[in-house]
Amino acid sequence: MTIQSVPMKTLRLVIHGRVQGVCFRDSMRREAQRLGVAGWVRNRIDGPVEAAVHGEPASVDAIVRWAHRGPEYAHVERVEIEPDEGSYTCFEIIG
């Protein structure tokens, strides 16, 4: 029996809307840990939240779906998504 490795998926997200001051970063960190997604999240000075997410494709897709809603008090207007480079071992809040 052979174990097939699942290719990892890495995306960069820029989340626009009312996403700062609503615990978005900490909520995303908890959701990423629950899903087994690595990467980082930070507030940008121009208003959005930016994140890099890395993991198995189904888990990355799940965190992207979560990012379109965000935590309870967020109001996400849109999420820009692009492929990204990088490999991460944990999920952290930076900046």
C-alpha positions as CSV (number, residue, x, y, z in Angstrom):
1,M,0.0,0.0,0.0
2,T,1.4,3.4,-0.9
3,I,0.5,6.7,0.7
4,Q,-0.2,9.3,-1.9
5,S,0.7,12.8,-0.9
6,V,-1.9,15.5,-1.6
7,P,-0.3,18.5,-3.3
8,M,-0.5,21.6,-1.1
9,K,-2.4,24.7,-2.1
10,T,-1.2,28.3,-1.2
11,L,-3.3,31.4,-1.7
12,R,-3.0,35.1,-0.9
13,L,-6.2,36.7,0.3
14,V,-7.1,40.4,0.7
15,I,-10.3,40.8,2.6
16,H,-12.2,44.1,2.2
17,G,-15.0,45.5,4.2
18,R,-15.5,46.1,7.9
19,V,-12.7,43.6,8.9
20,Q,-10.6,45.5,11.4
21,G,-11.6,46.0,15.0
22,V,-13.9,42.9,14.8
23,C,-11.5,40.2,16.0
24,F,-11.0,39.0,12.3
25,R,-7.4,38.1,12.7
26,D,-7.8,36.0,15.9
27,S,-11.0,34.4,14.6
28,M,-9.2,33.5,11.4
29,R,-6.2,32.0,13.3
30,R,-8.6,29.8,15.4
31,E,-10.4,28.7,12.2
32,A,-7.2,27.9,10.4
33,Q,-5.9,25.9,13.3
34,R,-9.2,24.0,13.4
35,L,-8.9,23.2,9.7
36,G,-5.2,22.4,9.8
37,V,-4.3,25.4,7.6
38,A,-0.9,27.2,8.0
39,G,0.1,30.7,7.0
40,W,-0.4,34.1,8.5
41,V,-2.9,37.0,8.8
42,R,-2.4,40.8,9.3
43,N,-4.1,44.1,9.2
44,R,-3.1,46.3,6.3
45,I,-2.6,50.0,6.9
46,D,-5.1,50.8,4.0
47,G,-8.0,49.0,5.7
48,P,-8.2,45.4,4.5
49,V,-7.0,42.2,6.2
50,E,-4.4,40.2,4.2
51,A,-3.6,36.5,4.7
52,A,-1.6,33.7,3.2
53,V,-3.2,30.3,3.6
54,H,-1.4,27.0,2.9
55,G,-2.5,23.4,3.2
56,E,-4.5,20.6,1.7
57,P,-6.8,22.0,-1.1
58,A,-10.1,21.1,0.7
59,S,-8.9,22.9,3.9
60,V,-7.7,25.9,2.0
61,D,-11.0,26.1,0.2
62,A,-12.8,25.9,3.6
63,I,-10.8,28.8,5.1
64,V,-11.5,30.9,1.9
65,R,-15.2,30.2,2.3
66,W,-14.9,31.3,6.0
67,A,-13.0,34.5,4.9
68,H,-16.0,35.5,2.8
69,R,-18.1,35.7,6.0
70,G,-15.6,36.3,8.7
71,P,-16.4,36.5,12.4
72,E,-19.8,37.7,13.8
73,Y,-19.3,41.5,13.6
74,A,-17.4,41.6,10.3
75,H,-19.0,42.8,7.1
76,V,-17.0,41.3,4.2
77,E,-17.5,43.2,1.0
78,R,-15.1,41.2,-1.2
79,V,-12.1,38.9,-1.1
80,E,-9.3,39.1,-3.6
81,I,-7.7,35.7,-4.2
82,E,-4.4,34.9,-6.0
83,P,-2.1,32.0,-6.0
84,D,0.9,32.5,-3.7
85,E,4.2,30.9,-3.0
86,G,5.5,29.7,0.3
87,S,5.3,26.9,2.7
88,Y,4.2,27.4,6.3
89,T,4.1,25.1,9.3
90,C,1.7,27.0,11.6
91,F,-0.8,29.9,11.4
92,E,0.1,33.2,13.0
93,I,-1.0,36.8,13.3
94,I,1.8,39.0,12.1
95,G,2.2,42.8,12.0
